[in-house]
Amino acid sequence: MASTILDSVLFRDSFGTPAMRGIFEDAALLSRYTEVEIALARAQGHLGVIPAAAAKDIAARCDATQLDLERLKRETETVGYPILPLVRQLAAQCGEAGKYLHWGATTQDIMDTAVVLQVRDALALIEADLATLRGILVRQAKRYRDTPMAGRTHLQQALPITFGYKLAIWLAMLDRHAERLEQLRPRVLVGQFAGAAGTLASLGDRGLEVQQALMQELKLAQPAATWHAARDSLAEAVNFLGLVTGSLGKIAFDVILMASTEVAEVSEPFVQGRGASSTMPQKRNPISSELILACAKAVRQHAGLMLDAMVQDYERATGPWHAEWIALPEAFILTGGALHQAKFILDGLIVDEARMRRNLDMTNGLIVAEAVMMGLAPHLGRNEAHDLVYDACRVVAEKGGRLADVLAAMPDVARHLKLPALERLTDPANYLGAAQQMVDRVVGDRR
């Protein structure tokens, strides 16, 4: 029976995706270990480090699907690592050629390189999801470019913005993540083959030659120096996931707040029964946004764990390396789940433009008090204009009425601005600044 949300029949597709889990499942990992062992034999066979016939037999006969998993589990628990037990079984599959398997390698070489192969595939999924999500946001930002709504600071109405402007801010974050992903690939997609203490001493003067040939086989970059105990690249990959899910968490939090009953400006796509309460029939809880927030929190913890695991002793760690086995696959699976939920939310987001306008008007013009102040400033000076508008805002807040009417009744204001001008100044749709132009800049900057 499953024991965590990542493999639970109930929860696994809420917090992850089948595609991302498939990259990190046991069968895929054992296949990657075997792939690296075969690639090493091929590289050494081409170079004459081991007999070419043995390399051919190893490539033909090593089969991860034929492993005795119970025996592998039992021996892994004894040894502490899976590679020695794995090599024993693979060598037996290869007969006489098996004695050349794992030639000059160490356990961490195989495991690190296999993880990099997993990361390569996982980053490809992240890249595809980001591209899809960015495309959705481009479409939505264009659609709502001119839809006015209340901008909020400290959870209070501040100044008018457009919903397209908010979407463009979300999009710009994801654009930067796509750029970061491209930039980190050359640093992260680097294989490992260095031998016991990282010097390749067991291969004499041919170590670096074998290393280069192995990386060519696997289409990975060759390391400049051994990174057995230098874990910055994998830590960077997981902290990148922390950035991605942090941005998704910000989006989800905005959706949650905007979907609250009192605000009611957006809601997640309607699916019969989704977000229902067991006791309150009226409820439509923002489930996908809540799942994104949970994933983002968990990934941040794993990002911190990867940073902690960077502090390693001497040439081979005595424990921090094992922490990566926990953090890295879970972080990728959770990020895949968060991206999946974000695509669902944003692609079918229900936007109530009329409610946005009603919320914008609920302060009777107070949200654009700054606009009136700036309109009066050329006539009275900024400070006097501020004080007059401040007094008018107090009247509206305490006694009600519209800001335009209160201002029009003030002689010091009426001498300079009549009611029609005040009506224009207190219309939130006339005080959007460069919001729409920023949408155009973000949406127009498509690579």
N, C-alpha and C positions, 0 to 999 in steps of 0.2 A: 504494500500500500504506500502511496505517496505521502510525504510528511511535510512538504513545504509548498507554498503557493506557486512555485516555479514548475513543479511537476504534478501538482494536484489536478485531478480530473475536473474538480469544481472551479478552480481559480486560474489555471495556467494560461488560458487564452484571454483572461482579463489583464494579467500582468506581463504577458509575453506574446510571442507569435510562434507558430509551428516552424516557420523558416529559420528564425534565430535560434530556437531550441535545437533544431536539427544540426546546426553548426557545432554546438557544444555538447551534444549527447555523447554517452560513452562509446557507442559504436563508431561515431564520427571521429572521436579523439583517437581511438585505437587505430582507425584507418589512417589518420594523419601520422601517428607514430610509425606505422608500417611504411607509409609513403616516404618518410624521411630516411628510414633504414635502407629501403630499396634505392632511393636516389643516391645515397652515400655509396652503396655498392656499385651502382652504375658509374658514378664519377671516378671511383677508384679503379674500376675495370678499364675504363677508357684510358686512364693514365698509366696502367700497368702496375699499380700499387698492389692490387690483388689480381688473381688470374681472371682474364676476361670471361672464361667459361663459367667460373664460379659466380661472377656478377650476373651473368645471363640466367643461371639457375635461380639465384636469389630473386631476381625480378620476376621470374616466371612462377615461382613456387610459394613465395610468401603470400599468405592470404589471411587477412585480419578476420574474415567472417568464419574461419575455421578454428578460432582460438577457443580453448576451454576456459570459459569465463569464471567458473567457480574456482578452478585451480589458480587462475590469474589473480582473482580477488584474495584468495588465501595467502598466496606467496607475496602479494603486494603488501598486505598487512604485516607480514613477517619482515620483509626487506625494508619497507617504508617508502618505496618508490616502485612504479610499475615497469620500468624499462628492463631491468635484469630478468624478471620473470617473463616478460614479453619476448625478449631476445632468445631465451631458452626454448620457448615454444616455436618461434619462427625458425630458429636454427634447426630444430628437429624436422620441420617441414621441408627444409632445403637439403637434407641429407649431408653428403660430404662437403658441399659448398657452404653449409651452415657455419663452418669454422671461420669463415671470412666475414661473417656478418658483424656489424657494429665495430669495424676495424678502426682502431685509433680514436673512437668516440667515447664520450662519457654520458651518463644519464641525462644531465642537464642540457647537453647539446640537443638531444633528440626531443626532450620535452619543450624546451624553449622554442625550437624551430617549429614544432608542431603547433604551439600556441600562436606563433606569428602567422602561420598559414590559416588558422582559425580567425585571427583578427583581420587578416586580409579579406576573407569572405564576409565577415561581419560588418566591416566598414563599407563594403559594397552595398549591403542591405541598408545601412544607415544612409548612405549617399542617395540611394534610390528613393527612400522614404522622405528625405529632406527635399529632394527635387519635386516629388509629388506634392508635398505640403506647401512648398514655395509657389508652385503653380496654382494651387487652390487660393492662396492668399493674394496672389496677383489678381486673379479673377474677382475676388471679393473686394479688394481694395479699389479696383476700378468701379465696381458696382456701387459702392457706398462712398465714393470720393467726395460727394457734395452733401451727404446726409448729416445735418447738424445734430450734435448731442452735447451734453454737459461734460466738460472735462473736469476731473476731480483730483484734488490734492488733499492729503490728510483725511480722506473719506468724505470730503465736503465739496460741493460744487465750487469750481474755481473760475474758469473761463470756457467759452464755447470752443469745441473742436468739431471735427467730423469723424464719423465712425471709420471712414476710409483712412483717415490719418492714424487712428489707433491700429488698424490692420497693417498699415505700412510700417509702423514701428515694429510690430511683431515680425513682419517679413524681413526687415533689415537685419534683425537679430539672426534669423535663420540663414540669410545670405552670408553673413560673417562666419557662421558655423560651417557652411559649405566651403568657404575659402580656407578656414582652419583645417578642415579635413584633407584638402589637397596638399596643404603645406606640411602636415604631420606625416603623411604616407612615407616620404623618403627616409624619415628618421625612425619610423616604427617598423616598416616592412623590411627588416634586416635579419638575416638568419644567424644561427649560432652553431659553430663547430670549432672547438678549441681544445678538447682533451681535458685530462684530469685537473690540472691547475691552470688551464687556459693558455698554455704555451705551445701546444701541439707537438711536444717533445717526442711522443711515441712514433711520429711519422718522419722523424729526422728532418732533412732539408726539404721535404715535399709537403709539409703541413699546409702552408698557405696556398699551394697549388691545388691540393685536394679541396680545401675550403672554397676556393673560387669556383671550381668545377661543380661542387655540390650546390652552391647558390645559383649557378646557371641552370642546373637541372630543375631547381624548384622555382626559378624566376623570382628570387629574392636578392636584395642587395648584400654585398659582402661587407662584414663589419671591418672597420679600421683597426679595432682592438676588441679583445674579448669583453663581453658584457655579462658574464656570469653573475657578478655582484654589482653591476652598474645598471640599475633598473629604471632609469629615467624615461626611456622610450615607452615602455608599457604603462608606466605611471602617467605619462602624457596622454596616451590613448584613453585611459579610463577617466582622467580629469577632463578630457574633451567631452566625454559622455556626460560628465557632471555639468558642463556648460550647456550642452544641448538640452538636457532634462531640466536644468534651471530655467532656461528660457521657456520651455514647454510648461513648466510649473507656473511661471508668471502669467502666461496666456490662460491657463486653466483657472488660476485664481481670479483673474479679471472676469472670465465667463461666469464663475460661481457668484461673484458679487453682482454682476449685471443681471443674473437670472433670479436674484432674490425677489420675493413677492413685492417688496416695497419699491424696487427699481424696475424689474420686469422688462428690460430692454432687449434681452436676447434669451434664447433657451436652446438647449441641445436638441439635435434632431429627434423628432417624435418616432418612437418605436413602441408598439403596443406592449404595455406592461413594464417598460424600462423605467427605472427610478421609482417604482411604485413602493408604497409603504404597506406593511402588513396590517396596520390599524387605521391609516388615514387615506381614504380613497382619492382625495384631491391632490396628493403629492406627486410631483415629478422632479425627483432629486437629480442633480447634475452628476450622474454616476461616472461618466467618462472623465470629467474634470477631476473628480475626487481620486480616481485611479491614477491619473497623471501626477497629481500632487504626491500620492504615496510612492510612486515609482521614483519621482525626483528626489524625495527625501532619502530613499534607500540608496540610490546611486551616489548621492553626496557622501553618504557614509562609506561606501566602497571606494570613492575617490580618495577620501582621507586615509583609508586602510592602505591603498596603493602608495601613498606618500610615506606612510609609516614604514611600509615594507622596503622602501629605498635605503633605509639605514641598515646596511648589512656589514657583516664582519669579514675582514680579510678577503680571500679569493673565492670563498663559497659560503653562503649564509647558513646559519644554524637554526633557522626557523622563519625568518621574514619571507623567504621564497614561498613557503607553503601558504602564507596568507594570500598571495596572489591567486592561488588555485581557487580560493573562495570568491575573491572580489571580482576578478576579471570576467568570468563567464556570467555571473549573476548581473553585473553592471550592464553587459551587452544585452542580455535577455530583457531586463527591465527597461532599458532604453528603447529597444524594439517595441515593447508593449506600449510605452508612452507615446511613441510616434504613431503607432496604430490607432490609439484612442484619439490623438490630436487630428489625424486625417478624418476620422469619423465626425468629430465635432465640427470642424471648420468647413468641411465640404457641405454639410447639411444644416449649418447654423441658421436658426430661425431668428430673424431680426425684426423687431417691432419699431419701425421708423416713426409711427405716430406716437408711441409711448416715449420715444426719445425726445420728440418735440414737446410733449406735455411736461416731461421732467425738466426740460430746458426752460420752460415758461413758468415753472412752479414758484420761482422766487420773484415773479412780477417785475423782472428787469434787473434785479440785484446782481445777477451773474455778469452783467455787462456794465457794472458801475464804473469800471476802469475806462470803458469807451467814452462814457459821458465826461469823466474827469479829463481825459485827453482832448475831448471836443471843446471843453470850456477853458482849458489851460492857455490857449493862444490869446484869449480875451482877458483872463483874470490872473494868469500866472498859475503854475502847477500847485503850489501850496494852498492858495485860496480856493482853487477849484476842488482840490482834494477835500478840504474841510466842508465846503458846501455840499458836495455829493455824499460825504460821510453823514452829515446831518439828515439829508434826504433818505439815506438808507436806514437810518435809525427810525425815522417815521414809518417807513414801509414795514420794517421788521416788527414794530410795536403796535401799529394801528392798522396795518393792511393798506390796500390800494396799490396802484401801479407806480413804479419809479418815475415814469415819464410824466404822469399827472402831478405827482408831488413836486417834481422839479419845475414844471411849468407854473406852479403856483408860487414859486419863490422869486421875488422881484429881481434879486441879483442874478438869477439865471435867465429869467424871461427877457431881460434887457438884451441878451446876446443870442439866445436860442429859443425859437418858438416851438410850440408843441409838435408840428410835423418833423422838425429837425430832431427833436428829442425822441420821437417815435422811431426814427431811423437809427439813432444812436443806441436805443435800448432794444433793438431787434437783434437777438443773438446771431442770426444768420448773416448779419452785416459785420460781424466782428470775429472772423475766423483766421485772421492773420495769413500766414503762409502755409496753412494746413494742407490746402489742396495742391499747392505747388510741391510740397514735400512728398505727397502721394505720387505725383507725376515723376519726381526724381527717382524715388525708390522703384516704382513699377517700370519706369523707362530704362533703368539700368540693368537690363536682362542680358546675361552672357549667352 
